[in-house]
Amino acid sequence: MNGSISFSDLHWVWWLALAMFINSAISVFYYLRIGVIMFLEIPEEGRRKPLPHGASIRMAIWICLVATIILGLSS
C-alpha cells in the first residue's frame, strides 16, 4: 500500500456529503437569482402598481397557508 485512496474506498457518508454540497450550491444559485431580480433589477416600463391579485390568487395562498400549518402541527 502506498497510501493512496481510490474512490471505491470512500465511505458512503462522504458521497452523501458531496451530494449535499452540490444540492446546496444549486439552491443558493436558484434563490439568490430570485432575490437579485426582486431587489436589484429595474421594474418594467409603465408599471406603477404591484401585480394584479384576484380572489383566486388569495384563495390559493390561504389554502397553502392552512395546509402548511395543519401538516406542520400534525407531524
C-alpha positions in Angstrom: 0.0 0.0 0.0 1.4 3.4 -1.0 -1.1 5.4 1.0 -3.3 6.4 -1.9 -7.1 6.2 -1.6 -9.4 5.3 -4.5 -13.0 6.4 -5.0 -14.2 3.0 -4.2 -12.5 3.1 -0.8 -14.5 6.2 0.3 -17.3 5.6 2.9 -20.8 6.3 1.7 -21.1 9.2 4.1 -18.6 11.2 2.0 -20.7 10.6 -1.1 -23.7 11.9 0.9 -21.8 15.0 2.0 -20.7 15.6 -1.6 -24.4 15.3 -2.8 -25.5 17.7 0.0 -22.8 20.2 -1.1 -23.8 20.1 -4.7 -27.5 20.5 -3.8 -26.8 23.4 -1.6 -24.8 25.2 -4.3 -27.6 24.7 -6.8 -30.2 26.0 -4.3 -28.1 29.0 -3.4 -27.8 30.0 -7.0 -31.5 29.5 -7.6 -32.7 31.5 -4.6 -30.1 34.3 -4.9 -31.3 34.8 -8.5 -34.8 35.4 -7.3 -33.6 37.9 -4.7 -31.5 39.7 -7.3 -34.5 40.0 -9.7 -36.7 41.2 -6.8 -34.5 43.8 -5.3 -31.8 44.8 -7.8 -33.4 44.8 -11.3 -35.3 47.8 -12.6 -39.0 47.2 -13.0 -40.7 47.2 -16.4 -41.5 50.5 -18.0 -45.0 51.7 -17.2 -45.6 49.5 -14.1 -46.7 51.7 -11.3 -48.5 49.3 -9.0 -48.0 45.8 -7.8 -49.0 42.8 -9.9 -52.8 42.3 -10.0 -54.2 40.0 -7.4 -57.6 38.5 -7.6 -59.8 36.2 -5.5 -58.3 33.0 -7.0 -54.7 34.0 -6.0 -55.8 35.0 -2.5 -57.7 31.7 -2.2 -54.7 29.7 -3.3 -52.5 31.5 -0.8 -54.9 30.8 2.0 -55.2 27.2 1.1 -51.5 26.8 1.1 -51.1 28.6 4.4 -53.8 26.5 6.1 -52.3 23.2 4.7 -48.8 24.2 5.8 -50.0 24.9 9.3 -52.1 21.7 9.6 -49.4 19.5 8.1 -46.8 21.1 10.3 -48.8 20.6 13.5 -49.8 17.0 12.7 -46.3 15.7 12.2 
